[in-house]
Amino acid sequence: MKFTDFSKYKVGRADELKGTDRMTYRALEMLPGLLSWGTILGAIIASYFIPLYAAIFIIAFDLYWFLKTIYLSLHLRHNWKRTLYNMNLNWAEMLNNLKYEHIYHMVILPFYKEGTDVLETAISSLIKAKVNRKRVIVVLAAEERAGLEAKERAESLIRKYAPQFGHFIITIHPKDQPGELAGKGSNISYACEEARLRVLDTQKILYKDVIVSAFDIDTIVYPQYFSCLTWNFLTHPNPYRTSFQPVPFYNNNIWKAPALSRVVAFSGTFWQMIQQERPERLATFSSHAVSFQTLYEVGYWQKNMVSEDSRIFWNCYLAFDGNYDVVPMSYPVSMDAALAPKFWQTLKNVYKQQRRWTWGVENVPYILFGFIKHPRISLSKKLKMTFVQLEGFWSLATNPIMIFLLGWLPVVIGHGAFRASLLSYNLPIITRDIMAVTMLGLVMSAIISMSLLPKMPKGIKGIQKVWMALQWVFVPITITIFGAIPGLDAQTRLLLGKYMGFWVTPKHR
């Protein structure tokens, strides 16, 4: 298969291909899991047979983690300052120097069985936003498989809110379509094409004048989101080869979530803030925005895989010969932290949500296979992107396990002269001290998290603020149980060809 076909043929997994292409893609699917398991098993085997060298490696690894933590913390602090600054800017005033009246905003809100309160909160935030709502196109994207009740819920909302916007339509994504995976990607792709036919073409709206914001149904826009997005779009030298990424704040229901869920939610926000300071590593995630013209050229989001939010970036990156990037907006939208009526169900939901997010590893074989087939992307770009992707997923699945679970293995299972050596005695002390210094960075995490909290709702006791600061002591637990382990889970499933489906996170507030 040549790359000229590849840009149109959106591969979801190896069994969609044939012959040597299928074998190559399957090998690439196995690569992330082999690297991660090879590292973990290699550390265990080395700790037993060559404990001296394993101990030296562990100390070097701890120092690497220490330096990396400092590096990432600096990026987090910079983006925190940048985001707070952007939240206080008057973006509408900045637009006065630009011609922007021709811009339309299409907002796609896909939903499954979420309650009316969740849908209304999202729509209400659009009404409160500082934007000319007559140039806002709302697409409420329902699923046929959700049943008649979901359709009736959508129809009641359109009767209530349609007069508030220039256009407000409902789409019903048909179930069980050939070649589709039930999930957000297939739904919003269908919704986007319906909006093109029913709104853009009938109203003769130019595709290049429409910016599409693909949101999760729990996404709440901050007041100046559309102004900030419009400014970034109009000032970019090539907005049709660019996606635009706000910072996701998982704080809609943060005051009601338990501590472990809160830490995981804030950690997800912090990682995205760090990535905003490293745009060369940034891909689209969750709620994001892109020109309709661009989406139309690449055929919208993929319908046959889970991670449609990041895959659309890679679709565009390959389709446009590597000339595609993501603009970090450093301006927030907010969504829900994982929450359920019962504590243990909340933890289960957190794990399943993190596993779905880390299933983004399915992009690795797609990217590498595309690089093999693509003749027009430079070798340096290919090598850089390959390293960034492999290192990112490898670090996610292995680093916390190496540090918090395997750091003392040479002392525990090492044998022979090593147990009597000075290094054997000092390894736990050295590891402990390096990790203790590294954990001081949690103070900054606590400070930043407190500054991003929404107003405390009535009925919440003031002592809760104290727990919001102290909760960061759980980080060693959360990055292992809700970071590394679901990451390793996802990579292992891909390694074995046990492909995941799309899991919809239940919404509770």
SULKADA-V692502 format. One record per residue. N is the residue number from 1. RES is the residue in one small letter. PHI is phi in whole degrees, -180 to 180 (* if undefined). PSI is psi in degrees with one decimal (none if undefined). NEAR is the number of other ideal C-beta (glycine too) atoms within 10 Angstrom. Layout:
n=N res=RES phi=PHI psi=PSI near=NEAR
n=N res=RES phi=PHI psi=PSI near=NEAR
This chain:
n=1 res=m phi=* psi=127.9 near=15
n=2 res=k phi=-86 psi=159.7 near=9
n=3 res=f phi=-67 psi=-26.7 near=19
n=4 res=t phi=-58 psi=-27.5 near=11
n=5 res=d phi=-85 psi=-31.6 near=9
n=6 res=f phi=-64 psi=-37.1 near=19
n=7 res=s phi=-65 psi=-22.3 near=20
n=8 res=k phi=-99 psi=-20.7 near=9
n=9 res=y phi=-103 psi=99.5 near=11
n=10 res=k phi=-87 psi=99.5 near=20
n=11 res=v phi=-73 psi=132.1 near=20
n=12 res=g phi=-101 psi=-37.7 near=20
n=13 res=r phi=-161 psi=170.2 near=19
n=14 res=a phi=-60 psi=-37.5 near=21
n=15 res=d phi=-71 psi=-0.2 near=11
n=16 res=e phi=-87 psi=-8.2 near=15
n=17 res=l phi=-106 psi=176.5 near=18
n=18 res=k phi=-134 psi=157.9 near=9
n=19 res=g phi=61 psi=-140.7 near=8
n=20 res=t phi=-66 psi=-29.2 near=9
n=21 res=d phi=-63 psi=-41.5 near=17
n=22 res=r phi=-65 psi=-43.3 near=15
n=23 res=m phi=-64 psi=-41.7 near=12
n=24 res=t phi=-64 psi=-46.4 near=18
n=25 res=y phi=-64 psi=-38.5 near=20
n=26 res=r phi=-66 psi=-39.2 near=15
n=27 res=a phi=-63 psi=-38.9 near=14
n=28 res=l phi=-70 psi=-31.4 near=19
n=29 res=e phi=-64 psi=-32.3 near=25
n=30 res=m phi=-79 psi=-21.6 near=16
n=31 res=l phi=-58 psi=-50.6 near=19
n=32 res=p phi=-59 psi=-44.7 near=27
n=33 res=g phi=-64 psi=-40.2 near=20
n=34 res=l phi=-63 psi=-40.2 near=12
n=35 res=l phi=-65 psi=-45.3 near=17
n=36 res=s phi=-69 psi=-49.4 near=25
n=37 res=w phi=-66 psi=-34.2 near=16
n=38 res=g phi=-62 psi=-39.4 near=12
n=39 res=t phi=-66 psi=-47.6 near=17
n=40 res=i phi=-67 psi=-49.6 near=17
n=41 res=l phi=-66 psi=-35.0 near=10
n=42 res=g phi=-63 psi=-39.1 near=12
n=43 res=a phi=-66 psi=-38.7 near=21
n=44 res=i phi=-68 psi=-47.2 near=13
n=45 res=i phi=-64 psi=-43.2 near=13
n=46 res=a phi=-65 psi=-35.6 near=19
n=47 res=s phi=-63 psi=-28.2 near=25
n=48 res=y phi=-87 psi=-46.6 near=14
n=49 res=f phi=-89 psi=-37.0 near=13
n=50 res=i phi=-132 psi=66.3 near=16
n=51 res=p phi=-61 psi=-30.9 near=26
n=52 res=l phi=-62 psi=-48.8 near=16
n=53 res=y phi=-70 psi=-34.5 near=13
n=54 res=a phi=-64 psi=-40.0 near=25
n=55 res=a phi=-65 psi=-41.7 near=26
n=56 res=i phi=-63 psi=-42.6 near=14
n=57 res=f phi=-62 psi=-42.1 near=17
n=58 res=i phi=-64 psi=-41.7 near=25
n=59 res=i phi=-63 psi=-44.0 near=17
n=60 res=a phi=-63 psi=-39.0 near=10
n=61 res=f phi=-66 psi=-40.4 near=20
n=62 res=d phi=-63 psi=-39.8 near=21
n=63 res=l phi=-66 psi=-40.4 near=13
n=64 res=y phi=-60 psi=-44.3 near=11
n=65 res=w phi=-63 psi=-39.6 near=18
n=66 res=f phi=-61 psi=-48.7 near=15
n=67 res=l phi=-67 psi=-38.4 near=11
n=68 res=k phi=-65 psi=-37.9 near=13
n=69 res=t phi=-63 psi=-42.1 near=16
n=70 res=i phi=-62 psi=-45.4 near=12
n=71 res=y phi=-59 psi=-47.5 near=12
n=72 res=l phi=-70 psi=-35.7 near=18
n=73 res=s phi=-64 psi=-37.0 near=19
n=74 res=l phi=-65 psi=-41.5 near=13
n=75 res=h phi=-64 psi=-40.6 near=16
n=76 res=l phi=-62 psi=-45.8 near=21
n=77 res=r phi=-62 psi=-44.1 near=16
n=78 res=h phi=-61 psi=-43.9 near=15
n=79 res=n phi=-73 psi=-32.2 near=23
n=80 res=w phi=-58 psi=-49.0 near=22
n=81 res=k phi=-63 psi=-42.0 near=12
n=82 res=r phi=-65 psi=-42.5 near=18
n=83 res=t phi=-65 psi=-44.5 near=24
n=84 res=l phi=-61 psi=-39.6 near=14
n=85 res=y phi=-63 psi=-46.1 near=11
n=86 res=n phi=-66 psi=-31.5 near=19
n=87 res=m phi=-68 psi=-24.1 near=16
n=88 res=n phi=-99 psi=-5.2 near=8
n=89 res=l phi=-71 psi=150.2 near=14
n=90 res=n phi=-93 psi=89.1 near=11
n=91 res=w phi=-69 psi=-30.8 near=20
n=92 res=a phi=-63 psi=-39.5 near=17
n=93 res=e phi=-66 psi=-37.8 near=9
n=94 res=m phi=-65 psi=-30.9 near=15
n=95 res=l phi=-72 psi=-16.9 near=19
n=96 res=n phi=-63 psi=-21.7 near=8
n=97 res=n phi=-89 psi=2.9 near=10
n=98 res=l phi=-125 psi=157.1 near=13
n=99 res=k phi=-89 psi=110.2 near=8
n=100 res=y phi=-130 psi=-1.4 near=16
n=101 res=e phi=-67 psi=-16.5 near=9
n=102 res=h phi=-85 psi=-8.9 near=12
n=103 res=i phi=-79 psi=133.6 near=20
n=104 res=y phi=-110 psi=149.6 near=22
n=105 res=h phi=-116 psi=119.7 near=25
n=106 res=m phi=-101 psi=124.9 near=25
n=107 res=v phi=-114 psi=118.0 near=25
n=108 res=i phi=-101 psi=122.8 near=24
n=109 res=l phi=-118 psi=90.9 near=26
n=110 res=p phi=-80 psi=137.9 near=25
n=111 res=f phi=-142 psi=161.5 near=25
n=112 res=y phi=-118 psi=-87.2 near=20
n=113 res=k phi=-122 psi=20.3 near=15
n=114 res=e phi=-64 psi=151.4 near=21
n=115 res=g phi=-73 psi=164.9 near=13
n=116 res=t phi=-60 psi=-34.2 near=12
n=117 res=d phi=-62 psi=-38.7 near=10
n=118 res=v phi=-67 psi=-45.0 near=18
n=119 res=l phi=-65 psi=-43.4 near=23
n=120 res=e phi=-67 psi=-35.6 near=15
n=121 res=t phi=-62 psi=-42.6 near=18
n=122 res=a phi=-64 psi=-46.4 near=24
n=123 res=i phi=-67 psi=-39.1 near=21
n=124 res=s phi=-62 psi=-35.0 near=13
n=125 res=s phi=-67 psi=-31.0 near=18
n=126 res=l phi=-68 psi=-36.9 near=25
n=127 res=i phi=-67 psi=-37.1 near=13
n=128 res=k phi=-79 psi=-15.6 near=11
n=129 res=a phi=-67 psi=149.9 near=19
n=130 res=k phi=-84 psi=86.3 near=15
n=131 res=v phi=-155 psi=151.6 near=22
n=132 res=n phi=-73 psi=101.8 near=13
n=133 res=r phi=-67 psi=-16.7 near=16
n=134 res=k phi=-70 psi=-13.1 near=10
n=135 res=r phi=-112 psi=25.1 near=20
n=136 res=v phi=-112 psi=129.3 near=21
n=137 res=i phi=-111 psi=111.3 near=23
n=138 res=v phi=-97 psi=127.7 near=26
n=139 res=v phi=-119 psi=106.6 near=23
n=140 res=l phi=-91 psi=106.7 near=26
n=141 res=a phi=-101 psi=102.9 near=26
n=142 res=a phi=-93 psi=167.2 near=25
n=143 res=e phi=-113 psi=130.7 near=24
n=144 res=e phi=-60 psi=-35.9 near=15
n=145 res=r phi=-69 psi=-11.3 near=15
n=146 res=a phi=-79 psi=-10.4 near=19
n=147 res=g phi=93 psi=177.4 near=11
n=148 res=l phi=-64 psi=-33.3 near=8
n=149 res=e phi=-61 psi=-40.2 near=9
n=150 res=a phi=-65 psi=-40.9 near=19
n=151 res=k phi=-63 psi=-43.2 near=15
n=152 res=e phi=-65 psi=-37.3 near=11
n=153 res=r phi=-63 psi=-42.9 near=20
n=154 res=a phi=-64 psi=-41.2 near=22
n=155 res=e phi=-66 psi=-35.6 near=13
n=156 res=s phi=-68 psi=-34.1 near=13
n=157 res=l phi=-72 psi=-37.0 near=20
n=158 res=i phi=-68 psi=-34.6 near=16
n=159 res=r phi=-66 psi=-34.3 near=10
n=160 res=k phi=-81 psi=-38.9 near=13
n=161 res=y phi=-113 psi=-12.9 near=18
n=162 res=a phi=-54 psi=-39.6 near=15
n=163 res=p phi=-63 psi=-15.5 near=9
n=164 res=q phi=-79 psi=-15.0 near=15
n=165 res=f phi=-127 psi=162.4 near=21
n=166 res=g phi=-62 psi=-42.2 near=17
n=167 res=h phi=-146 psi=139.0 near=20
n=168 res=f phi=-144 psi=112.2 near=23
n=169 res=i phi=-126 psi=158.8 near=18
n=170 res=i phi=-111 psi=137.2 near=18
n=171 res=t phi=-122 psi=144.9 near=21
n=172 res=i phi=-118 psi=106.3 near=19
n=173 res=h phi=-73 psi=119.7 near=23
n=174 res=p phi=-64 psi=144.7 near=11
n=175 res=k phi=-87 psi=159.8 near=12
n=176 res=d phi=56 psi=45.7 near=8
n=177 res=q phi=-83 psi=137.2 near=13
n=178 res=p phi=-59 psi=134.8 near=4
n=179 res=g phi=79 psi=4.5 near=10
n=180 res=e phi=-109 psi=150.2 near=20
n=181 res=l phi=-106 psi=127.2 near=20
n=182 res=a phi=-60 psi=122.4 near=18
n=183 res=g phi=167 psi=-172.7 near=24
n=184 res=k phi=-65 psi=-40.7 near=25
n=185 res=g phi=-59 psi=-48.8 near=27
n=186 res=s phi=-67 psi=-33.8 near=26
n=187 res=n phi=-69 psi=-51.0 near=27
n=188 res=i phi=-72 psi=-26.8 near=28
n=189 res=s phi=-66 psi=-44.9 near=23
n=190 res=y phi=-63 psi=-43.1 near=22
n=191 res=a phi=-64 psi=-39.4 near=27
n=192 res=c phi=-65 psi=-43.1 near=23
n=193 res=e phi=-67 psi=-38.6 near=15
n=194 res=e phi=-62 psi=-41.6 near=17
n=195 res=a phi=-65 psi=-35.3 near=25
n=196 res=r phi=-62 psi=-47.9 near=19
n=197 res=l phi=-71 psi=-40.2 near=9
n=198 res=r phi=-90 psi=-23.7 near=15
n=199 res=v phi=-119 psi=-60.8 near=19
n=200 res=l phi=-62 psi=-48.6 near=21
n=201 res=d phi=-71 psi=-40.4 near=11
n=202 res=t phi=-69 psi=-33.0 near=10
n=203 res=q phi=-94 psi=0.7 near=11
n=204 res=k phi=56 psi=44.1 near=6
n=205 res=i phi=-88 psi=128.2 near=21
n=206 res=l phi=-67 psi=134.4 near=11
n=207 res=y phi=-60 psi=-36.3 near=18
n=208 res=k phi=-73 psi=-9.9 near=15
n=209 res=d phi=-95 psi=1.8 near=15
n=210 res=v phi=-112 psi=125.3 near=23
n=211 res=i phi=-104 psi=124.8 near=24
n=212 res=v phi=-99 psi=124.7 near=27
n=213 res=s phi=-104 psi=111.6 near=23
n=214 res=a phi=-94 psi=105.7 near=31
n=215 res=f phi=-106 psi=158.1 near=24
n=216 res=d phi=-78 psi=158.8 near=22
n=217 res=i phi=-69 psi=-20.2 near=22
n=218 res=d phi=-92 psi=6.6 near=24
n=219 res=t phi=-73 psi=128.6 near=24
n=220 res=i phi=-115 psi=124.3 near=24
n=221 res=v phi=-84 psi=142.5 near=25
n=222 res=y phi=-78 psi=158.0 near=20
n=223 res=p phi=-52 psi=-38.1 near=15
n=224 res=q phi=-103 psi=18.4 near=22
n=225 res=y phi=-56 psi=-49.6 near=26
n=226 res=f phi=-68 psi=-35.7 near=27
n=227 res=s phi=-66 psi=-43.4 near=21
n=228 res=c phi=-63 psi=-45.2 near=26
n=229 res=l phi=-63 psi=-44.9 near=23
n=230 res=t phi=-62 psi=-43.4 near=23
n=231 res=w phi=-62 psi=-45.5 near=21
n=232 res=n phi=-64 psi=-38.4 near=22
n=233 res=f phi=-65 psi=-47.1 near=21
n=234 res=l phi=-75 psi=-24.1 near=16
n=235 res=t phi=-95 psi=-5.3 near=13
n=236 res=h phi=-79 psi=138.0 near=14
n=237 res=p phi=-65 psi=-24.6 near=6
n=238 res=n phi=-145 psi=74.3 near=10
n=239 res=p phi=-68 psi=-14.7 near=19
n=240 res=y phi=-89 psi=2.5 near=17
n=241 res=r phi=-125 psi=38.1 near=17
n=242 res=t phi=-150 psi=141.0 near=21
n=243 res=s phi=-107 psi=161.7 near=24
n=244 res=f phi=-127 psi=125.2 near=23
n=245 res=q phi=-119 psi=112.1 near=28
n=246 res=p phi=-77 psi=171.4 near=30
n=247 res=v phi=-90 psi=124.1 near=27
n=248 res=p phi=-82 psi=118.3 near=22
n=249 res=f phi=-99 psi=119.1 near=24
n=250 res=y phi=-95 psi=70.5 near=25
n=251 res=n phi=-134 psi=11.9 near=22
n=252 res=n phi=-56 psi=-43.1 near=23
n=253 res=n phi=-120 psi=27.0 near=22
n=254 res=i phi=-63 psi=-30.5 near=22
n=255 res=w phi=-72 psi=-20.0 near=19
n=256 res=k phi=-98 psi=-13.8 near=17
n=257 res=a phi=-78 psi=147.6 near=24
n=258 res=p phi=-70 psi=164.8 near=17
n=259 res=a phi=-57 psi=-44.6 near=15
n=260 res=l phi=-63 psi=-40.7 near=19
n=261 res=s phi=-66 psi=-38.4 near=26
n=262 res=r phi=-64 psi=-44.0 near=27
n=263 res=v phi=-63 psi=-43.2 near=26
n=264 res=v phi=-63 psi=-41.2 near=26
n=265 res=a phi=-63 psi=-48.4 near=27
n=266 res=f phi=-66 psi=-35.5 near=26
n=267 res=s phi=-63 psi=-38.3 near=20
n=268 res=g phi=-64 psi=-41.1 near=23
n=269 res=t phi=-63 psi=-45.6 near=23
n=270 res=f phi=-62 psi=-39.5 near=22
n=271 res=w phi=-64 psi=-41.1 near=16
n=272 res=q phi=-67 psi=-34.4 near=21
n=273 res=m phi=-66 psi=-40.0 near=26
n=274 res=i phi=-63 psi=-44.5 near=21
n=275 res=q phi=-64 psi=-29.7 near=22
n=276 res=q phi=-64 psi=-25.4 near=25
n=277 res=e phi=-87 psi=-4.2 near=19
n=278 res=r phi=-129 psi=67.7 near=14
n=279 res=p phi=-60 psi=-21.6 near=12
n=280 res=e phi=-69 psi=-16.3 near=10
n=281 res=r phi=-105 psi=-3.7 near=16
n=282 res=l phi=-85 psi=129.9 near=19
n=283 res=a phi=-121 psi=163.2 near=24
n=284 res=t phi=-64 psi=147.2 near=21
n=285 res=f phi=-148 psi=132.9 near=21
n=286 res=s phi=52 psi=-123.2 near=20
n=287 res=s phi=-75 psi=123.6 near=25
n=288 res=h phi=-150 psi=172.0 near=23
n=289 res=a phi=-134 psi=149.3 near=27
n=290 res=v phi=-160 psi=152.3 near=25
n=291 res=s phi=-63 psi=140.1 near=21
n=292 res=f phi=-62 psi=-36.7 near=24
n=293 res=q phi=-56 psi=-43.9 near=16
n=294 res=t phi=-65 psi=-46.1 near=24
n=295 res=l phi=-61 psi=-41.2 near=25
n=296 res=y phi=-65 psi=-38.1 near=17
n=297 res=e phi=-65 psi=-37.1 near=15
n=298 res=v phi=-97 psi=-0.4 near=19
n=299 res=g phi=84 psi=28.7 near=16
n=300 res=y phi=67 psi=-163.5 near=25
n=301 res=w phi=-78 psi=153.6 near=26
n=302 res=q phi=-68 psi=142.8 near=24
n=303 res=k phi=-103 psi=-3.6 near=22
n=304 res=n phi=-118 psi=27.6 near=17
n=305 res=m phi=-157 psi=172.4 near=26
n=306 res=v phi=-86 psi=-46.4 near=24
n=307 res=s phi=-89 psi=59.3 near=25
n=308 res=e phi=-65 psi=-28.0 near=24
n=309 res=d phi=-66 psi=-42.6 near=23
n=310 res=s phi=-86 psi=-30.4 near=19
n=311 res=r phi=-64 psi=-31.2 near=24
n=312 res=i phi=-62 psi=-33.4 near=25
n=313 res=f phi=-64 psi=-45.8 near=21
n=314 res=w phi=-72 psi=-32.5 near=21
n=315 res=n phi=-56 psi=-48.2 near=23
n=316 res=c phi=-70 psi=-38.8 near=24
n=317 res=y phi=-60 psi=-43.8 near=23
n=318 res=l phi=-76 psi=-40.7 near=23
n=319 res=a phi=-64 psi=-32.8 near=21
n=320 res=f phi=-105 psi=30.1 near=18
n=321 res=d phi=59 psi=35.7 near=16
n=322 res=g phi=82 psi=-0.3 near=17
n=323 res=n phi=-95 psi=66.2 near=14
n=324 res=y phi=-152 psi=139.3 near=20
n=325 res=d phi=-144 psi=-179.4 near=18
n=326 res=v phi=-123 psi=129.0 near=24
n=327 res=v phi=-90 psi=120.1 near=19
n=328 res=p phi=-76 psi=116.5 near=22
n=329 res=m phi=-77 psi=-24.8 near=22
n=330 res=s phi=50 psi=41.9 near=23
n=331 res=y phi=-142 psi=138.2 near=26
n=332 res=p phi=-91 psi=156.8 near=25
n=333 res=v phi=-125 psi=156.2 near=23
n=334 res=s phi=-119 psi=147.7 near=23
n=335 res=m phi=-138 psi=-178.4 near=25
n=336 res=d phi=-87 psi=144.2 near=25
n=337 res=a phi=-78 psi=152.0 near=30
n=338 res=a phi=-62 psi=129.8 near=29
n=339 res=l phi=-154 psi=142.9 near=23
n=340 res=a phi=-140 psi=164.4 near=19
n=341 res=p phi=-59 psi=-30.3 near=8
n=342 res=k phi=-115 psi=148.5 near=8
n=343 res=f phi=-58 psi=-50.0 near=11
n=344 res=w phi=-68 psi=-31.3 near=8
n=345 res=q phi=-69 psi=-34.3 near=14
n=346 res=t phi=-61 psi=-47.0 near=20
n=347 res=l phi=-63 psi=-39.2 near=18
n=348 res=k phi=-62 psi=-42.2 near=13
n=349 res=n phi=-66 psi=-38.9 near=19
n=350 res=v phi=-59 psi=-46.6 near=26
n=351 res=y phi=-62 psi=-46.7 near=17
n=352 res=k phi=-67 psi=-34.6 near=17
n=353 res=q phi=-67 psi=-43.1 near=23
n=354 res=q phi=-66 psi=-36.7 near=25
n=355 res=r phi=-66 psi=-38.0 near=19
n=356 res=r phi=-66 psi=-41.4 near=20
n=357 res=w phi=-65 psi=-43.3 near=21
n=358 res=t phi=-74 psi=-10.9 near=22
n=359 res=w phi=-67 psi=-5.1 near=24
n=360 res=g phi=-56 psi=-12.3 near=21
n=361 res=v phi=-60 psi=-18.2 near=27
n=362 res=e phi=-64 psi=-15.4 near=24
n=363 res=n phi=-73 psi=-24.9 near=18
n=364 res=v phi=-60 psi=-52.8 near=21
n=365 res=p phi=-63 psi=-35.1 near=22
n=366 res=y phi=-62 psi=-46.3 near=24
n=367 res=i phi=-65 psi=-49.5 near=21
n=368 res=l phi=-67 psi=-38.7 near=21
n=369 res=f phi=-64 psi=-41.0 near=23
n=370 res=g phi=-63 psi=-39.0 near=22
n=371 res=f phi=-64 psi=-38.6 near=19
n=372 res=i phi=-63 psi=-39.5 near=14
n=373 res=k phi=-84 psi=-21.1 near=17
n=374 res=h phi=-89 psi=120.2 near=20
n=375 res=p phi=-90 psi=-10.9 near=8
n=376 res=r phi=-107 psi=-1.4 near=10
n=377 res=i phi=-93 psi=134.4 near=18
n=378 res=s phi=-64 psi=151.1 near=10
n=379 res=l phi=-61 psi=-37.5 near=8
n=380 res=s phi=-63 psi=-40.1 near=8
n=381 res=k phi=-65 psi=-42.9 near=15
n=382 res=k phi=-61 psi=-46.0 near=17
n=383 res=l phi=-65 psi=-42.2 near=11
n=384 res=k phi=-64 psi=-48.3 near=13
n=385 res=m phi=-65 psi=-37.8 near=20
n=386 res=t phi=-61 psi=-46.5 near=14
n=387 res=f phi=-62 psi=-46.1 near=10
n=388 res=v phi=-59 psi=-45.4 near=15
n=389 res=q phi=-70 psi=-46.8 near=20
n=390 res=l phi=-66 psi=-44.2 near=18
n=391 res=e phi=-63 psi=-38.6 near=12
n=392 res=g phi=-63 psi=-49.3 near=17
n=393 res=f phi=-73 psi=-32.9 near=25
n=394 res=w phi=-65 psi=-45.6 near=19
n=395 res=s phi=-62 psi=-44.0 near=16
n=396 res=l phi=-57 psi=-44.8 near=25
n=397 res=a phi=-85 psi=-20.3 near=28
n=398 res=t phi=-115 psi=-37.5 near=23
n=399 res=n phi=-59 psi=-50.4 near=20
n=400 res=p phi=-62 psi=-37.6 near=24
n=401 res=i phi=-66 psi=-42.4 near=21
n=402 res=m phi=-62 psi=-40.0 near=20
n=403 res=i phi=-80 psi=-48.7 near=21
n=404 res=f phi=-93 psi=-19.7 near=17
n=405 res=l phi=-115 psi=-33.6 near=14
n=406 res=l phi=-106 psi=-1.4 near=19
n=407 res=g phi=-61 psi=-28.5 near=24
n=408 res=w phi=-105 psi=8.3 near=17
n=409 res=l phi=-57 psi=-42.8 near=21
n=410 res=p phi=-57 psi=-33.9 near=29
n=411 res=v phi=-73 psi=-36.3 near=21
n=412 res=v phi=-78 psi=-45.6 near=12
n=413 res=i phi=-114 psi=-4.0 near=14
n=414 res=g phi=-64 psi=155.0 near=24
n=415 res=h phi=-136 psi=174.6 near=11
n=416 res=g phi=76 psi=-148.4 near=11
n=417 res=a phi=-65 psi=-21.4 near=10
n=418 res=f phi=-60 psi=-38.7 near=19
n=419 res=r phi=-63 psi=-25.4 near=13
n=420 res=a phi=-96 psi=1.4 near=8
n=421 res=s phi=-83 psi=161.4 near=16
n=422 res=l phi=-66 psi=-35.4 near=7
n=423 res=l phi=-65 psi=-37.6 near=16
n=424 res=s phi=-61 psi=-38.7 near=17
n=425 res=y phi=-71 psi=-38.9 near=11
n=426 res=n phi=-89 psi=-16.5 near=14
n=427 res=l phi=-56 psi=-49.1 near=25
n=428 res=p phi=-62 psi=-34.9 near=14
n=429 res=i phi=-70 psi=-45.4 near=9
n=430 res=i phi=-62 psi=-45.9 near=16
n=431 res=t phi=-61 psi=-44.7 near=20
n=432 res=r phi=-61 psi=-45.7 near=13
n=433 res=d phi=-67 psi=-41.2 near=12
n=434 res=i phi=-64 psi=-43.2 near=18
n=435 res=m phi=-68 psi=-34.3 near=17
n=436 res=a phi=-64 psi=-42.8 near=9
n=437 res=v phi=-66 psi=-40.7 near=12
n=438 res=t phi=-61 psi=-39.2 near=19
n=439 res=m phi=-69 psi=-12.9 near=15
n=440 res=l phi=-62 psi=-23.8 near=10
n=441 res=g phi=-63 psi=-16.6 near=17
n=442 res=l phi=-67 psi=-22.6 near=18
n=443 res=v phi=-62 psi=-44.0 near=11
n=444 res=m phi=-65 psi=-38.5 near=16
n=445 res=s phi=-59 psi=-42.2 near=20
n=446 res=a phi=-64 psi=-42.9 near=17
n=447 res=i phi=-64 psi=-46.5 near=13
n=448 res=i phi=-65 psi=-43.3 near=21
n=449 res=s phi=-61 psi=-38.2 near=23
n=450 res=m phi=-65 psi=-33.6 near=11
n=451 res=s phi=-75 psi=-18.0 near=10
n=452 res=l phi=-100 psi=1.1 near=20
n=453 res=l phi=-70 psi=140.1 near=16
n=454 res=p phi=-73 psi=171.5 near=13
n=455 res=k phi=-59 psi=136.2 near=6
n=456 res=m phi=-69 psi=122.3 near=14
n=457 res=p phi=-70 psi=161.6 near=9
n=458 res=k phi=-64 psi=145.2 near=5
n=459 res=g phi=94 psi=-10.0 near=7
n=460 res=i phi=-94 psi=127.9 near=11
n=461 res=k phi=-74 psi=148.0 near=9
n=462 res=g phi=-60 psi=-28.2 near=7
n=463 res=i phi=-61 psi=-19.5 near=8
n=464 res=q phi=-61 psi=-30.7 near=12
n=465 res=k phi=-64 psi=-35.9 near=14
n=466 res=v phi=-65 psi=-44.5 near=10
n=467 res=w phi=-65 psi=-31.2 near=12
n=468 res=m phi=-61 psi=-32.7 near=20
n=469 res=a phi=-82 psi=-41.0 near=15
n=470 res=l phi=-76 psi=-16.4 near=11
n=471 res=q phi=-62 psi=-17.7 near=21
n=472 res=w phi=-72 psi=-8.7 near=22
n=473 res=v phi=-67 psi=-15.0 near=13
n=474 res=f phi=-83 psi=-0.9 near=17
n=475 res=v phi=-55 psi=-45.3 near=20
n=476 res=p phi=-56 psi=-31.8 near=15
n=477 res=i phi=-75 psi=-47.3 near=15
n=478 res=t phi=-68 psi=-40.2 near=23
n=479 res=i phi=-73 psi=-17.4 near=21
n=480 res=t phi=-90 psi=-56.6 near=16
n=481 res=i phi=-74 psi=-36.1 near=18
n=482 res=f phi=-112 psi=15.0 near=25
n=483 res=g phi=-129 psi=-72.2 near=23
n=484 res=a phi=-66 psi=-45.3 near=25
n=485 res=i phi=-67 psi=-48.3 near=18
n=486 res=p phi=-64 psi=-31.0 near=22
n=487 res=g phi=-65 psi=-43.9 near=29
n=488 res=l phi=-68 psi=-35.6 near=24
n=489 res=d phi=-58 psi=-50.3 near=18
n=490 res=a phi=-63 psi=-43.6 near=26
n=491 res=q phi=-66 psi=-35.5 near=29
n=492 res=t phi=-68 psi=-41.1 near=15
n=493 res=r phi=-61 psi=-42.7 near=18
n=494 res=l phi=-67 psi=-38.5 near=25
n=495 res=l phi=-59 psi=-42.0 near=19
n=496 res=l phi=-89 psi=-2.4 near=11
n=497 res=g phi=75 psi=22.8 near=12
n=498 res=k phi=-95 psi=80.2 near=8
n=499 res=y phi=-70 psi=140.9 near=17
n=500 res=m phi=-88 psi=153.6 near=17
n=501 res=g phi=-100 psi=-179.5 near=11
n=502 res=f phi=-86 psi=122.0 near=18
n=503 res=w phi=-103 psi=122.7 near=14
n=504 res=v phi=-87 psi=119.4 near=20
n=505 res=t phi=-69 psi=121.9 near=20
n=506 res=p phi=-62 psi=143.4 near=18
n=507 res=k phi=-104 psi=123.5 near=24
n=508 res=h phi=-135 psi=136.9 near=18
n=509 res=r phi=-136 psi=none near=15
